[in-house]
Amino acid sequence: METPDYWVILKFTVEDKIYYKVFASFVGGYLDGDRWRMNSGIVSVTESDDSYLFAGASGSVYSCRKGKYRTTAYAQQILEGFMSQAYDVKEILIEIMPEDTNWTQVEYGL
């Protein structure tokens, strides 16, 4: 299980298909820098009092705490690069989902 410090959900539109992925940010320490990860694609989500558990297509689970919907500065640079490249290709649209999205109501099927 991955427990990111910060997270956002990305919506990928490729032709007529829509995919959702967790983009996770992890704060580094003195000896190691910040890092990021993106899951394989969300297939389901469950909600608890303080977090969402996003299950990925590869079997990974991301435990994302409520109130931590954002990225680190480093991860934001990476994300902006992804979005810029997708914009240049014009075949993929990447959007950051709004923070107030009801994650349990999104249709995630891959």
C-alpha positions as CSV (number, residue, x, y, z in Angstrom):
1,M,0.0,0.0,0.0
2,E,1.2,3.5,-0.9
3,T,0.4,6.4,1.4
4,P,1.3,9.6,-0.4
5,D,1.8,12.9,1.5
6,Y,-0.2,14.7,-1.2
7,W,-2.3,13.5,-4.2
8,V,-4.4,14.5,-7.1
9,I,-6.6,12.5,-9.5
10,L,-5.8,12.8,-13.2
11,K,-8.4,12.2,-15.9
12,F,-6.9,10.9,-19.2
13,T,-9.0,11.2,-22.3
14,V,-7.6,9.1,-25.2
15,E,-9.9,9.1,-28.2
16,D,-13.2,8.0,-26.8
17,K,-11.9,6.3,-23.6
18,I,-11.5,7.9,-20.2
19,Y,-9.0,6.7,-17.5
20,Y,-8.4,8.0,-14.0
21,K,-5.0,7.7,-12.2
22,V,-3.7,8.7,-8.9
23,F,-0.7,11.1,-9.1
24,A,1.0,10.8,-5.7
25,S,3.6,13.2,-4.2
26,F,6.0,12.1,-1.4
27,V,8.0,14.6,0.6
28,G,11.6,13.7,0.9
29,G,14.0,14.2,3.8
30,Y,17.4,15.6,4.4
31,L,19.2,12.8,2.4
32,D,16.5,12.1,-0.3
33,G,14.4,14.4,-2.4
34,D,10.8,14.6,-3.1
35,R,9.4,11.9,-5.3
36,W,6.2,11.1,-7.2
37,R,4.4,8.1,-8.5
38,M,1.4,7.5,-10.8
39,N,-0.7,4.4,-10.4
40,S,-1.7,2.1,-13.3
41,G,-5.3,3.3,-13.4
42,I,-8.0,3.4,-10.8
43,V,-10.5,0.5,-10.9
44,S,-12.3,1.1,-7.6
45,V,-12.4,3.3,-4.5
46,T,-13.5,2.9,-1.0
47,E,-13.9,5.7,1.5
48,S,-13.1,5.9,5.2
49,D,-13.5,8.7,7.7
50,D,-10.1,10.2,6.9
51,S,-9.0,8.8,3.5
52,Y,-9.8,7.2,0.2
53,L,-8.4,3.8,-0.9
54,F,-7.9,3.8,-4.6
55,A,-7.3,0.3,-6.1
56,G,-5.3,0.2,-9.2
57,A,-5.3,-2.1,-12.2
58,S,-2.0,-3.6,-11.2
59,G,-3.2,-4.5,-7.7
60,S,-1.7,-1.5,-6.0
61,V,-3.7,0.4,-3.4
62,Y,-3.1,4.1,-2.7
63,S,-4.4,5.3,0.7
64,C,-5.0,9.0,0.1
65,R,-5.8,11.2,3.1
66,K,-8.6,13.7,2.9
67,G,-7.4,17.3,3.0
68,K,-4.1,16.5,1.2
69,Y,-5.4,17.1,-2.4
70,R,-2.4,18.9,-4.0
71,T,1.2,18.2,-5.1
72,T,4.7,19.2,-4.0
73,A,6.4,21.8,-6.0
74,Y,8.7,19.1,-7.5
75,A,5.8,16.9,-8.5
76,Q,3.9,19.8,-9.9
77,Q,6.8,20.5,-12.3
78,I,6.6,16.8,-13.4
79,L,2.9,17.0,-13.8
80,E,3.0,20.2,-15.9
81,G,5.6,18.5,-18.2
82,F,3.2,15.5,-18.7
83,M,0.3,17.8,-19.4
84,S,2.4,19.9,-21.8
85,Q,3.6,16.9,-23.8
86,A,0.0,15.5,-24.0
87,Y,-1.2,18.9,-25.3
88,D,1.5,18.9,-27.9
89,V,0.5,15.4,-29.1
90,K,-3.2,16.4,-29.2
91,E,-4.2,12.8,-28.9
92,I,-4.3,12.7,-25.1
93,L,-6.0,15.2,-22.8
94,I,-4.9,15.2,-19.2
95,E,-7.0,17.1,-16.6
96,I,-6.6,17.5,-12.9
97,M,-10.0,16.6,-11.4
98,P,-11.6,19.1,-9.0
99,E,-10.9,18.6,-5.3
100,D,-14.6,18.5,-4.5
101,T,-15.3,15.5,-6.8
102,N,-17.3,12.7,-5.1
103,W,-14.7,10.0,-5.7
104,T,-17.1,7.2,-4.9
105,Q,-19.4,8.2,-7.7
106,V,-16.9,8.3,-10.6
107,E,-17.1,5.3,-13.0
108,Y,-13.5,4.0,-13.1
109,G,-13.7,0.9,-15.1
110,L,-10.6,0.3,-17.4
